[in-house]
Amino acid sequence: MVEPDKTYIPHPRSLFCGFTLDSNDGPVRSGRQAIQKFYREHDWGDVSRDDSGNPKDSDYIKQIPGTTIVEDEYLQNQLEAHHSHLGWPLPARLPVTPWGAPNATPQVIESGGCATRRMLVQMWSITLRADELAPENRFVSEVERALTCPDDTSRIRALEEVLASWGEVIPMAVIVGSAITATGVLAPDTKLEPTSSSSYSPNQSTFSDLSNFIDTRLQIQGKFERILKYHITGGRPDILLREGLDAWIESVKNTQAWEIIKVTSVIPITDILDSTIQQRIKALYANRSMIFRSPLVGALPQSKFKTEVNALRPIQQIEVGFSDGRIQSLSIRYVGGLVSGPYGCLGDATRLNKFNLARGEFITDIFIWPTDYFIVSFQLVKNTGHVSPIYGATRGITQPPHLLSGNGKALVGLSGGYDATGITQLQAIWHSDLEAINYRRTQTSFIGGPDGDFWNDLKFIGDRHTARISEIIARSAGAGYLAGLQITYTPHIGGYPVRHEAPIHGTEDGQVTTWTLEDGEHITGVRGRHDGTSICELQFMTDRPNRVSPAFGKPDGDFSFSFAAPDNQEGKNMVLQYMLGKSAERVNSIMFVWAELGSSNERIQIGTTSGSGGASDEPVWFQ
């Protein structure tokens, strides 16, 4: 193996830019260099010479002469897929930052889950230390200027703007070289098989199509139901296609077109600042009520908006303008008279509705139905359990619904985008110090087609803390699909179980099958088949040994699916709490909402997580 020319040894300045952690797209590199200087015993000129300071003998840079490995990573949602595709640690493995906040509900998990396969041609490993890095003077001055704002909320807002420009984290340990990567949604019950050495044969034929080339080299043909991304990092793809893999690898060794292909360690960008500044930032966020944001949902906007949340006052009213086809405008009124908005289609909304919140009430969940171009509909949920109507369209083709949840925390604002006709993108802003006590944290799974009439059983389950699914009635038609579905939910009210029957979703025609769960029994898994437009067959598993429901519907459809209840943050299994979806003379799609196991005898309380620790009658707001 030929050693790389020392002229092209990577300089650590390639790591000197920060990265923002986008809630939709993962790590995004800043265009501004946050690090001014790299302190070592030798300067860069010394390190480049052929002496004891040669990088291959340095403790910060190690040569890995063209070592090729293949890595697979299995993923639960599209945000993890973005991180893995870029070679970054998954979000849960990133360090906690001073401005960090509880994670909002992950994006929808698709049937089969996602996976990334990456072939890495490793050339160098680089490891830095924060105490050897000097920050750019302008970065320092902008942070210091933000800390001189007159109050905590304005200081936090100013620091957010600095971090958005310079980045939130900065890599400290990376692998440099080249990579071929594919990320996609796995077909149900599919795992990636180990690659064979024949995939690297230099005598294989060349390819005219890049995606076909990657499929063949990574040996992933037929494994993905849908490819999310292909990518070649480092080197020239034309050499890869024209001359083959070995020629491409050889070209990478003798070029300056190397890139970071894997990030193994990152730190908060503020860790490169003086310790005094770091302590001021930590104290600011530790002593102040915090806000955090859900993932963005919707299309890229023409114009952006962000409702005023500086005062951290409770929301008193949300005014929604909408038509039968989309959300047209939004505005928020806070206690005390402050109004943010309206945003969107001003003055021309087809209908206006005001969603009012009384003293002690706040919003804990938002359901959103988007398309590729705009927000079609949304629905709001209060901490009291009250569920709003579905604003906007109530039928039609959309992407899968999104449940934005602060996991019991209070909504304090919205941000997003709009154009001349309405709202195109939404993001929820939550207040981490105010929450509904005993809230059951949730995750979601989705399967089915894009069309039909919207339905959501949440408004029918009663007490969300104690409700469980107690009975399922299904109807099977002769045409090979699940014709109808009706769920009975049983919460405890005053210590006694009360049956709540949700409406029938689909049709009342067809053979009826009824399945009743035992007392205290919960659904912990679901499987079945679908044809891309409708659910064909549905079967449930429970937490009782060997207990499964009848197979509702017909065993038709080209695609199978299977979901097991996810674990919560403590590693305990969740259970199926309720469902929402679409139907039109049949059940077209279902979102399964999993929640932490509730209690049959505890009463929901509303309080604050800060202060003395006791629950209060009303939420506490920081003025």
Secondary structure, 3 states (H helix, E strand, C coil): CCCCCHHHCCCHHHHCEEEEEECCCEEEEEEEECEEEECCCCCHHHHHCCCCCCHHHCCCEEEEEEEEEEEEEEECCHHHHHHHHCCCCCHHHCCCCCCCCCCCCCCCECCCCEEEEEEEEEEEEEECCHHHEEECHHHHHHHHHHHCCCCHHHHHHHHHHHHHHHCCEEEEEEEEEEEEEEEEEECCCCCCCCCCHHHHCCCCCCCCCHHHHHHHHHCCCCCEEEEEEEEEECCCHHHHHHHCHHHHHHHHHCCCCCEEEEEEEEEEHHHHCCHHHHHHHHHHHHCCCCEEECCCEECCCCEEEECCCCCCCCEEEEEEEECCCCEEEEEEEECCCCEEEEEECCCCCCEEEEEECCCCCCEEEEEEEECCCCEEEEEEEECCCCECCCEECCECCCCCCEEEECCCEEEEEEEEEEECCEEEEEEEEEEEEEEEECCCCEEEEEEECCCCEEEEHHHHCCCCCCCEEEEEEEEECCCCCEEEEEEEEECEECCEECCEECCCEECCCCEEEEEECCCCCCEEEEEEEECCCCEEEEEEEECCCCCECCCEECCCCCEEEEEECCECCCCCECEEEEEEEEECCCEEEEEEEEECCCCCCCCCEEEECCCCCCCCCCCCCCC
